[in-house]
């Protein structure tokens, strides 16, 4: 019964009524899939590795309040012809601004594509939306993405985060410590070690995700750093 329910949830993502195009289910013959998220009420779907990588990046950006994938379709005019455009993402920021994002490979951007993007940008500006085209050149290193994926996976594994445990850990973490020390503090307080990943995800503590993560990795308390 639970398995059937899970499949129904997945199908609802792939067949969203708001989607202009219908995605194929993931298989070894395509690269579409689902990304877990805390910034929407259902998983993000992606049609390229770059889209999945940007979805991951958005999870770590605390200025972004919510993220939607293929959120709507708008019309724009090109050579007196009405055309439809469905963006890859819409980002709602904490300052109430909205940015519509198109993900492209840099090699796919030519003069014709730039012209199309210009027309789309004008159409979105009338709605008060910003428009941004992102390519693989805007992504961090492969190691950083791998580390971010691991951190998100561990943070989500807790399912429910106890606010009291969060406050306890925040109050005892020094301004700077190693990952090993952070885990030792969690163990001493009988707290889930994955709270540290939750803290990194929420930017309560900072970590250089571009380097190998080990026991000696340095964490900086972003909340009580000046205490």
Rosetta constraint file for C-alpha pairs under 8 A:
AtomPair CA 1 CA 5 HARMONIC 6.27 0.50
AtomPair CA 2 CA 6 HARMONIC 6.16 0.50
AtomPair CA 3 CA 7 HARMONIC 6.31 0.50
AtomPair CA 4 CA 8 HARMONIC 6.24 0.50
AtomPair CA 5 CA 9 HARMONIC 6.31 0.50
AtomPair CA 6 CA 10 HARMONIC 6.35 0.50
AtomPair CA 7 CA 11 HARMONIC 6.12 0.50
AtomPair CA 8 CA 12 HARMONIC 6.15 0.50
AtomPair CA 9 CA 13 HARMONIC 6.60 0.50
AtomPair CA 10 CA 14 HARMONIC 6.51 0.50
AtomPair CA 11 CA 15 HARMONIC 6.01 0.50
AtomPair CA 12 CA 16 HARMONIC 5.80 0.50
AtomPair CA 13 CA 42 HARMONIC 7.15 0.50
AtomPair CA 13 CA 43 HARMONIC 7.16 0.50
AtomPair CA 13 CA 44 HARMONIC 7.80 0.50
AtomPair CA 13 CA 45 HARMONIC 7.15 0.50
AtomPair CA 14 CA 22 HARMONIC 7.00 0.50
AtomPair CA 14 CA 23 HARMONIC 5.97 0.50
AtomPair CA 14 CA 24 HARMONIC 7.76 0.50
AtomPair CA 14 CA 25 HARMONIC 7.30 0.50
AtomPair CA 14 CA 45 HARMONIC 7.26 0.50
AtomPair CA 15 CA 19 HARMONIC 7.20 0.50
AtomPair CA 15 CA 22 HARMONIC 6.30 0.50
AtomPair CA 15 CA 23 HARMONIC 7.37 0.50
AtomPair CA 18 CA 70 HARMONIC 7.71 0.50
AtomPair CA 18 CA 71 HARMONIC 6.64 0.50
AtomPair CA 18 CA 72 HARMONIC 5.90 0.50
AtomPair CA 18 CA 73 HARMONIC 7.87 0.50
AtomPair CA 19 CA 70 HARMONIC 6.21 0.50
AtomPair CA 19 CA 71 HARMONIC 7.19 0.50
AtomPair CA 19 CA 72 HARMONIC 6.73 0.50
AtomPair CA 19 CA 73 HARMONIC 7.69 0.50
AtomPair CA 19 CA 86 HARMONIC 7.89 0.50
AtomPair CA 20 CA 72 HARMONIC 7.67 0.50
AtomPair CA 20 CA 73 HARMONIC 6.62 0.50
AtomPair CA 20 CA 86 HARMONIC 6.83 0.50
AtomPair CA 23 CA 32 HARMONIC 7.65 0.50
AtomPair CA 24 CA 30 HARMONIC 7.95 0.50
AtomPair CA 24 CA 32 HARMONIC 7.35 0.50
AtomPair CA 25 CA 32 HARMONIC 7.07 0.50
AtomPair CA 25 CA 33 HARMONIC 7.52 0.50
AtomPair CA 26 CA 30 HARMONIC 6.05 0.50
AtomPair CA 26 CA 31 HARMONIC 6.45 0.50
AtomPair CA 26 CA 32 HARMONIC 5.22 0.50
AtomPair CA 26 CA 33 HARMONIC 5.56 0.50
AtomPair CA 27 CA 31 HARMONIC 7.28 0.50
AtomPair CA 27 CA 32 HARMONIC 7.91 0.50
AtomPair CA 31 CA 46 HARMONIC 7.94 0.50
AtomPair CA 31 CA 47 HARMONIC 5.96 0.50
AtomPair CA 31 CA 48 HARMONIC 5.84 0.50
AtomPair CA 31 CA 49 HARMONIC 7.12 0.50
AtomPair CA 32 CA 45 HARMONIC 7.03 0.50
AtomPair CA 32 CA 46 HARMONIC 5.26 0.50
AtomPair CA 32 CA 47 HARMONIC 4.23 0.50
AtomPair CA 32 CA 48 HARMONIC 6.26 0.50
AtomPair CA 33 CA 45 HARMONIC 5.53 0.50
AtomPair CA 33 CA 46 HARMONIC 5.51 0.50
AtomPair CA 33 CA 47 HARMONIC 6.88 0.50
AtomPair CA 34 CA 43 HARMONIC 5.87 0.50
AtomPair CA 34 CA 44 HARMONIC 5.44 0.50
AtomPair CA 34 CA 45 HARMONIC 4.40 0.50
AtomPair CA 34 CA 46 HARMONIC 6.29 0.50
AtomPair CA 35 CA 43 HARMONIC 5.44 0.50
AtomPair CA 35 CA 44 HARMONIC 4.91 0.50
AtomPair CA 35 CA 45 HARMONIC 6.12 0.50
AtomPair CA 35 CA 46 HARMONIC 7.47 0.50
AtomPair CA 35 CA 52 HARMONIC 6.64 0.50
AtomPair CA 35 CA 55 HARMONIC 7.27 0.50
AtomPair CA 35 CA 56 HARMONIC 7.74 0.50
AtomPair CA 36 CA 42 HARMONIC 7.83 0.50
AtomPair CA 36 CA 43 HARMONIC 4.94 0.50
AtomPair CA 36 CA 44 HARMONIC 6.50 0.50
AtomPair CA 37 CA 42 HARMONIC 7.33 0.50
AtomPair CA 37 CA 43 HARMONIC 5.76 0.50
AtomPair CA 37 CA 44 HARMONIC 6.80 0.50
AtomPair CA 37 CA 59 HARMONIC 6.87 0.50
AtomPair CA 38 CA 59 HARMONIC 7.11 0.50
AtomPair CA 39 CA 59 HARMONIC 6.96 0.50
AtomPair CA 39 CA 65 HARMONIC 6.72 0.50
AtomPair CA 39 CA 66 HARMONIC 4.57 0.50
AtomPair CA 39 CA 67 HARMONIC 5.51 0.50
AtomPair CA 39 CA 68 HARMONIC 8.00 0.50
AtomPair CA 40 CA 44 HARMONIC 7.79 0.50
AtomPair CA 40 CA 66 HARMONIC 6.12 0.50
AtomPair CA 40 CA 67 HARMONIC 6.04 0.50
AtomPair CA 40 CA 68 HARMONIC 6.55 0.50
AtomPair CA 44 CA 55 HARMONIC 7.44 0.50
AtomPair CA 44 CA 68 HARMONIC 7.22 0.50
AtomPair CA 44 CA 69 HARMONIC 5.97 0.50
AtomPair CA 45 CA 52 HARMONIC 7.87 0.50
AtomPair CA 45 CA 69 HARMONIC 6.70 0.50
AtomPair CA 46 CA 51 HARMONIC 5.58 0.50
AtomPair CA 46 CA 52 HARMONIC 5.70 0.50
AtomPair CA 46 CA 69 HARMONIC 7.92 0.50
AtomPair CA 47 CA 51 HARMONIC 6.65 0.50
AtomPair CA 47 CA 52 HARMONIC 7.87 0.50
AtomPair CA 48 CA 52 HARMONIC 6.58 0.50
AtomPair CA 49 CA 53 HARMONIC 6.20 0.50
AtomPair CA 50 CA 54 HARMONIC 6.20 0.50
AtomPair CA 50 CA 103 HARMONIC 7.16 0.50
AtomPair CA 50 CA 104 HARMONIC 7.97 0.50
AtomPair CA 50 CA 105 HARMONIC 7.96 0.50
AtomPair CA 50 CA 135 HARMONIC 7.54 0.50
AtomPair CA 50 CA 136 HARMONIC 6.45 0.50
AtomPair CA 51 CA 55 HARMONIC 6.16 0.50
AtomPair CA 51 CA 88 HARMONIC 7.69 0.50
AtomPair CA 51 CA 103 HARMONIC 6.35 0.50
AtomPair CA 52 CA 56 HARMONIC 6.29 0.50
AtomPair CA 53 CA 57 HARMONIC 6.34 0.50
AtomPair CA 53 CA 139 HARMONIC 7.54 0.50
AtomPair CA 53 CA 145 HARMONIC 7.07 0.50
AtomPair CA 54 CA 58 HARMONIC 6.17 0.50
AtomPair CA 54 CA 139 HARMONIC 7.30 0.50
AtomPair CA 55 CA 59 HARMONIC 6.66 0.50
AtomPair CA 56 CA 60 HARMONIC 7.20 0.50
AtomPair CA 56 CA 145 HARMONIC 7.82 0.50
AtomPair CA 56 CA 148 HARMONIC 7.37 0.50
AtomPair CA 56 CA 149 HARMONIC 6.95 0.50
AtomPair CA 57 CA 61 HARMONIC 6.74 0.50
AtomPair CA 57 CA 145 HARMONIC 7.95 0.50
AtomPair CA 57 CA 148 HARMONIC 7.89 0.50
AtomPair CA 58 CA 64 HARMONIC 7.02 0.50
AtomPair CA 58 CA 67 HARMONIC 7.60 0.50
AtomPair CA 59 CA 201 HARMONIC 7.46 0.50
AtomPair CA 60 CA 201 HARMONIC 5.47 0.50
AtomPair CA 60 CA 202 HARMONIC 6.87 0.50
AtomPair CA 60 CA 203 HARMONIC 7.64 0.50
AtomPair CA 62 CA 202 HARMONIC 6.81 0.50
AtomPair CA 62 CA 203 HARMONIC 7.31 0.50
AtomPair CA 63 CA 93 HARMONIC 5.68 0.50
AtomPair CA 63 CA 94 HARMONIC 5.59 0.50
AtomPair CA 64 CA 91 HARMONIC 6.50 0.50
AtomPair CA 64 CA 92 HARMONIC 5.86 0.50
AtomPair CA 64 CA 93 HARMONIC 4.31 0.50
AtomPair CA 64 CA 94 HARMONIC 5.96 0.50
AtomPair CA 65 CA 91 HARMONIC 7.60 0.50
AtomPair CA 65 CA 92 HARMONIC 5.55 0.50
AtomPair CA 65 CA 93 HARMONIC 5.11 0.50
AtomPair CA 65 CA 94 HARMONIC 5.44 0.50
AtomPair CA 66 CA 91 HARMONIC 6.07 0.50
AtomPair CA 66 CA 92 HARMONIC 5.20 0.50
AtomPair CA 66 CA 93 HARMONIC 7.09 0.50
AtomPair CA 67 CA 89 HARMONIC 6.77 0.50
AtomPair CA 67 CA 90 HARMONIC 5.84 0.50
AtomPair CA 67 CA 91 HARMONIC 4.83 0.50
AtomPair CA 67 CA 92 HARMONIC 6.39 0.50
AtomPair CA 68 CA 89 HARMONIC 5.51 0.50
AtomPair CA 68 CA 90 HARMONIC 5.30 0.50
AtomPair CA 68 CA 91 HARMONIC 6.75 0.50
AtomPair CA 69 CA 87 HARMONIC 7.67 0.50
AtomPair CA 69 CA 88 HARMONIC 5.52 0.50
AtomPair CA 69 CA 89 HARMONIC 4.46 0.50
AtomPair CA 69 CA 90 HARMONIC 6.57 0.50
AtomPair CA 70 CA 86 HARMONIC 5.99 0.50
AtomPair CA 70 CA 87 HARMONIC 5.43 0.50
AtomPair CA 70 CA 88 HARMONIC 4.90 0.50
AtomPair CA 70 CA 89 HARMONIC 5.68 0.50
AtomPair CA 70 CA 90 HARMONIC 7.58 0.50
AtomPair CA 71 CA 86 HARMONIC 7.53 0.50
AtomPair CA 71 CA 87 HARMONIC 7.13 0.50
AtomPair CA 71 CA 88 HARMONIC 7.71 0.50
AtomPair CA 71 CA 89 HARMONIC 6.72 0.50
AtomPair CA 71 CA 90 HARMONIC 6.53 0.50
AtomPair CA 72 CA 86 HARMONIC 5.99 0.50
AtomPair CA 72 CA 87 HARMONIC 7.24 0.50
AtomPair CA 73 CA 84 HARMONIC 6.29 0.50
AtomPair CA 73 CA 85 HARMONIC 5.36 0.50
AtomPair CA 73 CA 86 HARMONIC 4.42 0.50
AtomPair CA 73 CA 87 HARMONIC 7.20 0.50
AtomPair CA 74 CA 84 HARMONIC 5.58 0.50
AtomPair CA 74 CA 85 HARMONIC 5.41 0.50
AtomPair CA 74 CA 86 HARMONIC 6.66 0.50
AtomPair CA 74 CA 123 HARMONIC 7.99 0.50
AtomPair CA 75 CA 82 HARMONIC 6.40 0.50
AtomPair CA 75 CA 83 HARMONIC 5.40 0.50
AtomPair CA 75 CA 84 HARMONIC 4.46 0.50
AtomPair CA 75 CA 85 HARMONIC 6.22 0.50
AtomPair CA 75 CA 123 HARMONIC 7.62 0.50
AtomPair CA 76 CA 82 HARMONIC 5.80 0.50
AtomPair CA 76 CA 83 HARMONIC 5.43 0.50
AtomPair CA 76 CA 84 HARMONIC 6.40 0.50
AtomPair CA 76 CA 85 HARMONIC 7.54 0.50
AtomPair CA 76 CA 119 HARMONIC 6.84 0.50
AtomPair CA 76 CA 120 HARMONIC 6.37 0.50
AtomPair CA 76 CA 123 HARMONIC 5.97 0.50
AtomPair CA 77 CA 81 HARMONIC 5.38 0.50
AtomPair CA 77 CA 82 HARMONIC 4.71 0.50
AtomPair CA 77 CA 83 HARMONIC 6.05 0.50
AtomPair CA 77 CA 119 HARMONIC 7.37 0.50
AtomPair CA 78 CA 82 HARMONIC 6.52 0.50
AtomPair CA 78 CA 83 HARMONIC 7.02 0.50
AtomPair CA 78 CA 116 HARMONIC 7.86 0.50
AtomPair CA 78 CA 119 HARMONIC 7.36 0.50
AtomPair CA 85 CA 120 HARMONIC 7.60 0.50
AtomPair CA 87 CA 100 HARMONIC 6.56 0.50
AtomPair CA 87 CA 101 HARMONIC 6.15 0.50
AtomPair CA 87 CA 102 HARMONIC 5.58 0.50
AtomPair CA 88 CA 100 HARMONIC 7.81 0.50
AtomPair CA 88 CA 101 HARMONIC 5.96 0.50
AtomPair CA 88 CA 102 HARMONIC 5.32 0.50
AtomPair CA 88 CA 103 HARMONIC 6.53 0.50
AtomPair CA 89 CA 100 HARMONIC 5.90 0.50
AtomPair CA 89 CA 101 HARMONIC 5.02 0.50
AtomPair CA 89 CA 102 HARMONIC 6.83 0.50
AtomPair CA 90 CA 98 HARMONIC 6.82 0.50
AtomPair CA 90 CA 99 HARMONIC 5.74 0.50
AtomPair CA 90 CA 100 HARMONIC 4.43 0.50
AtomPair CA 90 CA 101 HARMONIC 6.00 0.50
AtomPair CA 91 CA 98 HARMONIC 5.53 0.50
AtomPair CA 91 CA 99 HARMONIC 5.12 0.50
AtomPair CA 91 CA 100 HARMONIC 6.30 0.50
AtomPair CA 91 CA 101 HARMONIC 7.59 0.50
AtomPair CA 92 CA 96 HARMONIC 6.42 0.50
AtomPair CA 92 CA 97 HARMONIC 6.07 0.50
AtomPair CA 92 CA 98 HARMONIC 4.66 0.50
AtomPair CA 92 CA 99 HARMONIC 6.70 0.50
AtomPair CA 93 CA 97 HARMONIC 5.40 0.50
AtomPair CA 93 CA 98 HARMONIC 6.18 0.50
AtomPair CA 93 CA 99 HARMONIC 8.00 0.50
AtomPair CA 97 CA 129 HARMONIC 7.33 0.50
AtomPair CA 98 CA 128 HARMONIC 7.86 0.50
AtomPair CA 98 CA 129 HARMONIC 5.39 0.50
AtomPair CA 98 CA 130 HARMONIC 6.28 0.50
AtomPair CA 99 CA 129 HARMONIC 5.66 0.50
AtomPair CA 99 CA 130 HARMONIC 4.50 0.50
AtomPair CA 99 CA 131 HARMONIC 5.57 0.50
AtomPair CA 99 CA 132 HARMONIC 6.97 0.50
AtomPair CA 100 CA 129 HARMONIC 6.71 0.50
AtomPair CA 100 CA 130 HARMONIC 6.00 0.50
AtomPair CA 100 CA 131 HARMONIC 4.84 0.50
AtomPair CA 100 CA 132 HARMONIC 6.26 0.50
AtomPair CA 101 CA 131 HARMONIC 5.98 0.50
AtomPair CA 101 CA 132 HARMONIC 4.96 0.50
AtomPair CA 101 CA 133 HARMONIC 5.82 0.50
AtomPair CA 101 CA 134 HARMONIC 7.06 0.50
AtomPair CA 102 CA 131 HARMONIC 7.85 0.50
AtomPair CA 102 CA 132 HARMONIC 6.34 0.50
AtomPair CA 102 CA 133 HARMONIC 4.79 0.50
AtomPair CA 102 CA 134 HARMONIC 6.24 0.50
AtomPair CA 103 CA 133 HARMONIC 5.87 0.50
AtomPair CA 103 CA 134 HARMONIC 4.94 0.50
AtomPair CA 103 CA 135 HARMONIC 5.86 0.50
AtomPair CA 104 CA 108 HARMONIC 6.62 0.50
AtomPair CA 104 CA 109 HARMONIC 7.28 0.50
AtomPair CA 104 CA 133 HARMONIC 6.97 0.50
AtomPair CA 104 CA 134 HARMONIC 6.22 0.50
AtomPair CA 104 CA 135 HARMONIC 5.14 0.50
AtomPair CA 104 CA 136 HARMONIC 7.75 0.50
AtomPair CA 105 CA 109 HARMONIC 7.12 0.50
AtomPair CA 105 CA 135 HARMONIC 5.21 0.50
AtomPair CA 105 CA 136 HARMONIC 6.24 0.50
AtomPair CA 106 CA 135 HARMONIC 5.57 0.50
AtomPair CA 106 CA 136 HARMONIC 6.90 0.50
AtomPair CA 106 CA 137 HARMONIC 7.54 0.50
AtomPair CA 108 CA 113 HARMONIC 7.84 0.50
AtomPair CA 109 CA 113 HARMONIC 5.51 0.50
AtomPair CA 109 CA 114 HARMONIC 6.64 0.50
AtomPair CA 110 CA 114 HARMONIC 6.18 0.50
AtomPair CA 111 CA 115 HARMONIC 6.20 0.50
AtomPair CA 112 CA 116 HARMONIC 6.33 0.50
AtomPair CA 113 CA 117 HARMONIC 6.15 0.50
AtomPair CA 114 CA 118 HARMONIC 6.15 0.50
AtomPair CA 115 CA 119 HARMONIC 6.43 0.50
AtomPair CA 116 CA 120 HARMONIC 6.25 0.50
AtomPair CA 117 CA 121 HARMONIC 5.97 0.50
AtomPair CA 118 CA 122 HARMONIC 6.34 0.50
AtomPair CA 119 CA 123 HARMONIC 6.36 0.50
AtomPair CA 120 CA 124 HARMONIC 6.16 0.50
AtomPair CA 121 CA 125 HARMONIC 6.03 0.50
AtomPair CA 121 CA 130 HARMONIC 7.33 0.50
AtomPair CA 121 CA 131 HARMONIC 5.61 0.50
AtomPair CA 122 CA 126 HARMONIC 6.64 0.50
AtomPair CA 123 CA 127 HARMONIC 7.22 0.50
AtomPair CA 124 CA 128 HARMONIC 6.55 0.50
AtomPair CA 124 CA 129 HARMONIC 5.27 0.50
AtomPair CA 124 CA 130 HARMONIC 6.77 0.50
AtomPair CA 124 CA 131 HARMONIC 7.04 0.50
AtomPair CA 125 CA 129 HARMONIC 5.19 0.50
AtomPair CA 125 CA 130 HARMONIC 6.28 0.50
AtomPair CA 125 CA 131 HARMONIC 7.89 0.50
AtomPair CA 134 CA 138 HARMONIC 6.21 0.50
AtomPair CA 135 CA 139 HARMONIC 7.40 0.50
AtomPair CA 140 CA 144 HARMONIC 6.14 0.50
AtomPair CA 140 CA 145 HARMONIC 6.63 0.50
AtomPair CA 140 CA 210 HARMONIC 7.92 0.50
AtomPair CA 141 CA 145 HARMONIC 6.36 0.50
AtomPair CA 141 CA 210 HARMONIC 6.74 0.50
AtomPair CA 142 CA 146 HARMONIC 6.17 0.50
AtomPair CA 143 CA 147 HARMONIC 6.18 0.50
AtomPair CA 143 CA 209 HARMONIC 7.65 0.50
AtomPair CA 143 CA 210 HARMONIC 5.90 0.50
AtomPair CA 143 CA 211 HARMONIC 7.11 0.50
AtomPair CA 143 CA 212 HARMONIC 7.65 0.50
AtomPair CA 144 CA 148 HARMONIC 6.08 0.50
AtomPair CA 144 CA 209 HARMONIC 5.00 0.50
AtomPair CA 144 CA 210 HARMONIC 4.29 0.50
AtomPair CA 144 CA 211 HARMONIC 7.09 0.50
AtomPair CA 145 CA 149 HARMONIC 6.09 0.50
AtomPair CA 146 CA 150 HARMONIC 6.34 0.50
AtomPair CA 147 CA 151 HARMONIC 6.17 0.50
AtomPair CA 147 CA 209 HARMONIC 5.95 0.50
AtomPair CA 147 CA 210 HARMONIC 7.66 0.50
AtomPair CA 147 CA 213 HARMONIC 7.62 0.50
AtomPair CA 148 CA 152 HARMONIC 6.09 0.50
AtomPair CA 148 CA 209 HARMONIC 6.83 0.50
AtomPair CA 149 CA 153 HARMONIC 6.08 0.50
AtomPair CA 150 CA 154 HARMONIC 6.19 0.50
AtomPair CA 151 CA 155 HARMONIC 6.08 0.50
AtomPair CA 151 CA 197 HARMONIC 5.21 0.50
AtomPair CA 151 CA 198 HARMONIC 7.61 0.50
AtomPair CA 151 CA 200 HARMONIC 7.58 0.50
AtomPair CA 151 CA 201 HARMONIC 7.08 0.50
AtomPair CA 152 CA 156 HARMONIC 6.06 0.50
AtomPair CA 152 CA 197 HARMONIC 7.05 0.50
AtomPair CA 152 CA 198 HARMONIC 7.60 0.50
AtomPair CA 152 CA 201 HARMONIC 6.72 0.50
AtomPair CA 153 CA 157 HARMONIC 6.17 0.50
AtomPair CA 154 CA 158 HARMONIC 7.30 0.50
AtomPair CA 154 CA 194 HARMONIC 5.79 0.50
AtomPair CA 154 CA 197 HARMONIC 6.29 0.50
AtomPair CA 154 CA 198 HARMONIC 7.74 0.50
AtomPair CA 155 CA 159 HARMONIC 7.98 0.50
AtomPair CA 155 CA 194 HARMONIC 5.75 0.50
AtomPair CA 155 CA 195 HARMONIC 6.78 0.50
AtomPair CA 155 CA 196 HARMONIC 8.00 0.50
AtomPair CA 155 CA 197 HARMONIC 5.18 0.50
AtomPair CA 155 CA 198 HARMONIC 4.67 0.50
AtomPair CA 155 CA 201 HARMONIC 7.46 0.50
AtomPair CA 156 CA 198 HARMONIC 7.86 0.50
AtomPair CA 157 CA 194 HARMONIC 7.88 0.50
AtomPair CA 158 CA 194 HARMONIC 7.18 0.50
AtomPair CA 161 CA 165 HARMONIC 7.89 0.50
AtomPair CA 161 CA 166 HARMONIC 7.65 0.50
AtomPair CA 162 CA 166 HARMONIC 6.38 0.50
AtomPair CA 163 CA 167 HARMONIC 6.28 0.50
AtomPair CA 164 CA 168 HARMONIC 6.20 0.50
AtomPair CA 165 CA 169 HARMONIC 6.19 0.50
AtomPair CA 165 CA 191 HARMONIC 7.08 0.50
AtomPair CA 166 CA 170 HARMONIC 6.09 0.50
AtomPair CA 166 CA 195 HARMONIC 7.47 0.50
AtomPair CA 167 CA 171 HARMONIC 6.11 0.50
AtomPair CA 168 CA 172 HARMONIC 6.64 0.50
AtomPair CA 169 CA 173 HARMONIC 6.16 0.50
AtomPair CA 169 CA 186 HARMONIC 7.53 0.50
AtomPair CA 170 CA 223 HARMONIC 7.57 0.50
AtomPair CA 170 CA 224 HARMONIC 7.79 0.50
AtomPair CA 171 CA 224 HARMONIC 7.89 0.50
AtomPair CA 173 CA 177 HARMONIC 7.89 0.50
AtomPair CA 173 CA 182 HARMONIC 7.46 0.50
AtomPair CA 173 CA 221 HARMONIC 6.94 0.50
AtomPair CA 174 CA 221 HARMONIC 6.68 0.50
AtomPair CA 174 CA 224 HARMONIC 7.60 0.50
AtomPair CA 174 CA 225 HARMONIC 7.59 0.50
AtomPair CA 175 CA 220 HARMONIC 5.75 0.50
AtomPair CA 175 CA 221 HARMONIC 4.74 0.50
AtomPair CA 175 CA 222 HARMONIC 7.62 0.50
AtomPair CA 175 CA 224 HARMONIC 6.21 0.50
AtomPair CA 175 CA 225 HARMONIC 4.48 0.50
AtomPair CA 175 CA 226 HARMONIC 7.33 0.50
AtomPair CA 175 CA 227 HARMONIC 7.53 0.50
AtomPair CA 176 CA 218 HARMONIC 6.99 0.50
AtomPair CA 176 CA 219 HARMONIC 5.72 0.50
AtomPair CA 176 CA 220 HARMONIC 4.57 0.50
AtomPair CA 176 CA 221 HARMONIC 6.01 0.50
AtomPair CA 176 CA 225 HARMONIC 7.63 0.50
AtomPair CA 177 CA 181 HARMONIC 6.24 0.50
AtomPair CA 177 CA 182 HARMONIC 6.78 0.50
AtomPair CA 177 CA 218 HARMONIC 5.75 0.50
AtomPair CA 177 CA 219 HARMONIC 5.40 0.50
AtomPair CA 177 CA 220 HARMONIC 6.69 0.50
AtomPair CA 178 CA 182 HARMONIC 6.29 0.50
AtomPair CA 178 CA 215 HARMONIC 6.59 0.50
AtomPair CA 178 CA 216 HARMONIC 5.26 0.50
AtomPair CA 178 CA 217 HARMONIC 5.40 0.50
AtomPair CA 178 CA 218 HARMONIC 4.47 0.50
AtomPair CA 178 CA 219 HARMONIC 5.71 0.50
AtomPair CA 179 CA 183 HARMONIC 6.23 0.50
AtomPair CA 179 CA 214 HARMONIC 7.21 0.50
AtomPair CA 179 CA 215 HARMONIC 5.19 0.50
AtomPair CA 179 CA 216 HARMONIC 6.10 0.50
AtomPair CA 179 CA 217 HARMONIC 5.50 0.50
AtomPair CA 179 CA 218 HARMONIC 6.24 0.50
AtomPair CA 179 CA 219 HARMONIC 6.46 0.50
AtomPair CA 180 CA 184 HARMONIC 6.22 0.50
AtomPair CA 180 CA 215 HARMONIC 4.57 0.50
AtomPair CA 180 CA 216 HARMONIC 6.48 0.50
AtomPair CA 180 CA 217 HARMONIC 7.92 0.50
AtomPair CA 181 CA 185 HARMONIC 6.22 0.50
AtomPair CA 182 CA 186 HARMONIC 6.37 0.50
AtomPair CA 182 CA 196 HARMONIC 7.30 0.50
AtomPair CA 183 CA 187 HARMONIC 6.17 0.50
AtomPair CA 183 CA 193 HARMONIC 5.73 0.50
AtomPair CA 183 CA 196 HARMONIC 7.71 0.50
AtomPair CA 184 CA 188 HARMONIC 6.14 0.50
AtomPair CA 185 CA 189 HARMONIC 6.25 0.50
AtomPair CA 186 CA 190 HARMONIC 5.93 0.50
AtomPair CA 186 CA 191 HARMONIC 4.78 0.50
AtomPair CA 186 CA 192 HARMONIC 6.40 0.50
AtomPair CA 186 CA 193 HARMONIC 5.70 0.50
AtomPair CA 187 CA 191 HARMONIC 6.01 0.50
AtomPair CA 187 CA 192 HARMONIC 7.52 0.50
AtomPair CA 187 CA 193 HARMONIC 7.21 0.50
AtomPair CA 191 CA 195 HARMONIC 7.59 0.50
AtomPair CA 193 CA 197 HARMONIC 7.85 0.50
AtomPair CA 194 CA 198 HARMONIC 6.41 0.50
AtomPair CA 195 CA 199 HARMONIC 6.12 0.50
AtomPair CA 196 CA 200 HARMONIC 6.30 0.50
AtomPair CA 197 CA 201 HARMONIC 6.11 0.50
AtomPair CA 198 CA 202 HARMONIC 6.15 0.50
AtomPair CA 199 CA 203 HARMONIC 5.90 0.50
AtomPair CA 199 CA 204 HARMONIC 4.85 0.50
AtomPair CA 199 CA 205 HARMONIC 5.64 0.50
AtomPair CA 200 CA 204 HARMONIC 6.01 0.50
AtomPair CA 200 CA 205 HARMONIC 5.18 0.50
AtomPair CA 200 CA 206 HARMONIC 5.88 0.50
AtomPair CA 200 CA 207 HARMONIC 6.92 0.50
AtomPair CA 203 CA 222 HARMONIC 6.92 0.50
AtomPair CA 204 CA 221 HARMONIC 6.39 0.50
AtomPair CA 204 CA 222 HARMONIC 5.11 0.50
AtomPair CA 204 CA 223 HARMONIC 5.79 0.50
AtomPair CA 205 CA 219 HARMONIC 6.22 0.50
AtomPair CA 205 CA 220 HARMONIC 5.30 0.50
AtomPair CA 205 CA 221 HARMONIC 4.47 0.50
AtomPair CA 205 CA 222 HARMONIC 4.86 0.50
AtomPair CA 205 CA 223 HARMONIC 7.26 0.50
AtomPair CA 206 CA 219 HARMONIC 5.58 0.50
AtomPair CA 206 CA 220 HARMONIC 5.09 0.50
AtomPair CA 206 CA 221 HARMONIC 6.61 0.50
AtomPair CA 206 CA 222 HARMONIC 6.47 0.50
AtomPair CA 207 CA 217 HARMONIC 7.60 0.50
AtomPair CA 207 CA 218 HARMONIC 6.51 0.50
AtomPair CA 207 CA 219 HARMONIC 5.18 0.50
AtomPair CA 207 CA 220 HARMONIC 6.83 0.50
AtomPair CA 208 CA 218 HARMONIC 7.88 0.50
AtomPair CA 209 CA 213 HARMONIC 7.38 0.50
AtomPair CA 213 CA 217 HARMONIC 5.84 0.50
AtomPair CA 220 CA 225 HARMONIC 7.10 0.50
AtomPair CA 221 CA 225 HARMONIC 5.13 0.50
